Amino acid sequence: MRYFIIPIFVPHLGCPHQCIFCNQRNITGVSDPATTPNLLEETVSLYLETWGKKDGFKTQIAFYGGSFTGLDLELQKSLLSRAHNFISRGEVSSIRISTRPDYIDSEIVSLLEDYGVDTVELGVQSMADRVLTLSGRGHTSADVEMAVETIKGYDLELGLQIMPGLPGDTPDLIMNTVDKIIKIGPDFVRIYPTLVIKDTPLEKLYLRGGFLPMTLDEAVSICKNALVKFKIADIPVIRLGLQSTPELERQGTIIAGPYHPSFRHLVESAIFFDMAERLIEKSPLYDERLTFRVTSEDYSYFCGQKNGNIAKLKERYKKKDIKVIREMDVKKGTLELVTDSSTFCIDHRKLIN
């Protein structure tokens, strides 16, 4: 199901913790949260008047930015009630909330379901307890497992968010987190490589020399492996990297870390580069031209940003020309290498043995 999201931000409300990486105003670009029922109604009505209903999309009010189920219970009910009014009138299909794993129990989930919530996202960040402790999360991996078990007892869609590269993280721990998330089996995942944001405890730690963020190349490599694993498990990764906002792009907001406004494109392109290398290495090629076939959807990923993949392949394999043909009959996520005598094919599932 594709969603048309109407975002309602509640930055840091309902959360007594100061996670080491968190500055919600800079991350979301929102400093004045929509916390009053009247303001919520105005925001949703404005979106509906501007955009209307989109064919093929499910319209959803989404509470982002804070730990929704940590809000005062009466405020939760008031916000949910006003949001549910739009469902009752047929203007909105459902509600989505984001919260912490330790702010979930059966009573809370039952309340959410009663008010038309059908998607719950949990900020997991890591399944390594040491990483969670060093990051000031205030919950454990066991809390995640209990929250997931509770949510799965209801007819709700479950999303999990992870943050590779937190203090104490390693490539092995990140992949272990990915494996545990796959075992849990959420409906979708978001991956946010850790950034050093201005006015956070992580900025202070970084400036003291106590934290070294991943480079962009490291983040792409790690997220490439994670994305392939999630693809193999048929778990959609609906976001890779923080969404670009004017606040986030403002000079001085991001102090350090692997930020790129098209981070997902870099990761998908890295996957296709690996696929191309596998094909070249297993095929007997002696001519100076390589001819690949991909679906139109994957054409940009295969070529890479500014045709970077094409340039690297030419240089590495000493080819004068690389031809890329867009074909409707090639499966999404698949790459073909065509020679005079045969066609070699690979998909992302072959990248992990």
Summary of the structure (lengths in Angstrom):
residues: 353
radius of gyration: 22.2
end to end distance: 30.8
largest distance: 71.8
contacts: 1139
relative contact order: 0.09
helix: 44%
strand: 20%
